[in-house]
Amino acid sequence: MKTFKDEIKCREFMSTSAKEIQSEEEQREAALAQLTVEQLAGMKLRKEIKDTLPGKNGNFVRGYIGDPDEIKRGGDREYWIYKRPISKYDSESLPDKEITVIFRRSFVEKVDYKKP
C-alpha cells in the first residue's frame, strides 16, 4: 500500500474511514446531538403513527414519515426500518431508537418500535 503524499487526501480518507467504523449506536447518538429543539418538538408521536398507518399503502407511509433507512423482505411481508429519529412517546421523551413498519400484501399490517 502506498503512503499518501497529499496531506489533504490523507485527512479525507481517514475521516471517511472513521465514519465507517462507528457503530450504529454511535451514529444514532451523533444524529441526536445534531437535532435542534424545533426538530424535537416537531416529531410525530408514536401513538399517532401506530393509529394512522395500519391499512395504508407504501405511498402514504412515504408521504407521512419519509423513506425508510432499510428495507427487508421475508415471506409475504416487507419490513421498512426507520433508524433515524422520527417519533417519540410524548412531548418530553427522547426519540424512539427504531420504528419498523410491517407490510403484508402492500398494506401496513403493524408498526413496531424500540424504546429509547
C-alpha positions as CSV (number, residue, x, y, z in Angstrom):
1,M,0.0,0.0,0.0
2,K,1.3,3.4,-1.0
3,T,1.5,6.1,1.6
4,F,-0.4,9.3,1.0
5,K,1.9,12.1,-0.1
6,D,-1.0,14.6,-0.3
7,E,-2.0,15.5,3.2
8,I,-5.5,16.7,2.2
9,K,-6.3,13.4,0.7
10,C,-4.9,11.6,3.7
11,R,-7.1,13.5,6.1
12,E,-10.2,13.0,3.9
13,F,-9.5,9.2,3.7
14,M,-9.0,9.0,7.5
15,S,-12.2,10.9,8.2
16,T,-14.4,8.7,6.0
17,S,-12.7,5.6,7.4
18,A,-13.6,6.8,11.0
19,K,-17.2,7.3,10.0
20,E,-17.5,3.8,8.6
21,I,-16.0,2.3,11.8
22,Q,-18.6,4.0,14.0
23,S,-21.2,1.6,15.4
24,E,-24.9,2.2,14.8
25,E,-25.3,3.4,18.4
26,E,-22.6,6.0,18.0
27,Q,-24.1,7.2,14.7
28,R,-27.5,7.5,16.4
29,E,-26.0,9.5,19.3
30,A,-24.4,11.8,16.8
31,A,-27.7,12.3,15.0
32,L,-29.5,13.0,18.3
33,A,-26.9,15.6,19.2
34,Q,-27.5,17.5,16.0
35,L,-31.3,17.8,16.5
36,T,-32.5,21.2,17.4
37,V,-35.3,22.0,19.9
38,E,-37.7,22.7,17.0
39,Q,-36.9,19.4,15.3
40,L,-37.5,17.5,18.6
41,A,-40.8,19.4,19.1
42,G,-41.9,18.7,15.5
43,M,-41.5,14.9,15.8
44,K,-44.6,12.8,15.4
45,L,-45.9,11.0,18.5
46,R,-45.6,7.2,18.5
47,K,-49.4,6.7,19.2
48,E,-50.3,8.9,16.1
49,I,-48.1,6.7,13.9
50,K,-49.4,3.5,15.3
51,D,-53.0,4.7,14.9
52,T,-52.7,6.2,11.4
53,L,-50.6,3.8,9.4
54,P,-52.3,0.4,9.7
55,G,-54.2,-0.4,6.5
56,K,-52.4,2.3,4.4
57,N,-50.1,1.6,1.4
58,G,-46.4,2.4,0.9
59,N,-47.0,5.7,-0.9
60,F,-49.0,7.0,2.1
61,V,-46.3,5.9,4.5
62,R,-43.6,7.6,2.4
63,G,-45.5,10.8,2.5
64,Y,-46.3,10.6,6.2
65,I,-42.9,9.6,7.7
66,G,-40.5,9.6,4.7
67,D,-38.3,7.0,3.0
68,P,-37.1,4.1,5.1
69,D,-33.4,3.7,6.1
70,E,-33.6,-0.1,5.4
71,I,-36.0,-2.5,3.7
72,K,-36.1,-6.2,4.4
73,R,-38.3,-8.8,2.9
74,G,-39.4,-12.2,4.3
75,G,-42.2,-14.4,3.1
76,D,-45.2,-12.3,2.2
77,R,-44.1,-9.4,4.5
78,E,-41.9,-6.4,3.9
79,Y,-40.3,-4.5,6.7
80,W,-39.4,-0.8,6.4
81,I,-37.0,0.1,9.1
82,Y,-36.5,3.7,10.2
83,K,-33.4,4.1,12.3
84,R,-33.3,7.9,12.3
85,P,-35.3,9.7,15.0
86,I,-38.8,10.2,13.6
87,S,-41.1,9.7,16.6
88,K,-41.3,9.8,20.4
89,Y,-43.6,8.7,23.1
90,D,-44.7,12.2,24.3
91,S,-43.5,15.8,24.0
92,E,-41.0,15.4,26.9
93,S,-39.4,12.0,26.0
94,L,-36.4,11.1,23.9
95,P,-36.9,9.9,20.3
96,D,-37.5,6.2,19.7
97,K,-34.5,4.1,18.7
98,E,-36.2,2.5,15.7
99,I,-39.6,2.3,14.0
100,T,-40.4,-0.8,11.9
101,V,-43.4,-0.7,9.6
102,I,-44.6,-4.2,8.6
103,F,-46.3,-4.5,5.3
104,R,-48.4,-7.5,4.2
105,R,-49.6,-7.6,0.7
106,S,-48.7,-4.0,0.1
107,F,-50.6,-2.7,3.1
108,V,-49.4,-1.8,6.6
109,E,-50.2,-4.7,9.0
110,K,-48.4,-3.4,12.1
111,V,-46.0,-0.8,13.4
112,D,-43.3,-1.8,15.9
113,Y,-40.9,0.4,17.8
114,K,-37.9,0.2,20.1
115,K,-38.0,2.5,23.1
116,P,-35.1,4.9,23.7
